[in-house]
Amino acid sequence: MLTALTLALALPVAGCDKGAEAEAGAEATVPLTIAMAGTTHRFRVEVARTEAEQEKGLMFRTSLPADGGMLFPFVKPKIANFWMKNTLIPLDMIFVRADGSIDRIAENAIPESLDPVVSGGEVAAVLELAGGTAAKLGIDESAKVTWQDAK
């Protein structure tokens, strides 16, 4: 009886720990670089692979590390349309073509705005970084974005 009670109490705790870790994106980070004009900027970004992960994105976050962000890769290139509903911090959205070139950078997207932020053309991914990062690092449309994703 005591063993059953111990197991019953232990299982929910173990489930909470794993869920919190997955929610924080700790299991889904990949190295990403943005290179231009002989300079390379390195990031570790979370990857929103599933439709549910992409719908949630960076909602409800109150901060991002300077070298962090979130990557939204698509199965096939498309016109990307994002908004900032329930997103509490400004973000730079970098729309990335299939060859890694940058289609468009939308700087400092307004927190909680429902206005669409749209790519200029078909893109293979969208990279979200803390607002102001592109300007601070001098990143523009001449840069190339690459990442390593084993999944």
Secondary structure by P-SEA (a helix, b strand, c coil): caaaaaaaaaaaaaaaaaaaaaaacccbbbbbbbbcccbbbbbbbbbbccaaaaaacccccccccccbbbbbbbccccbbbbbbccccbbbbbbbbccccccccccccccccccccccccccccbbbbccccccccccccccbbbbbbbcc
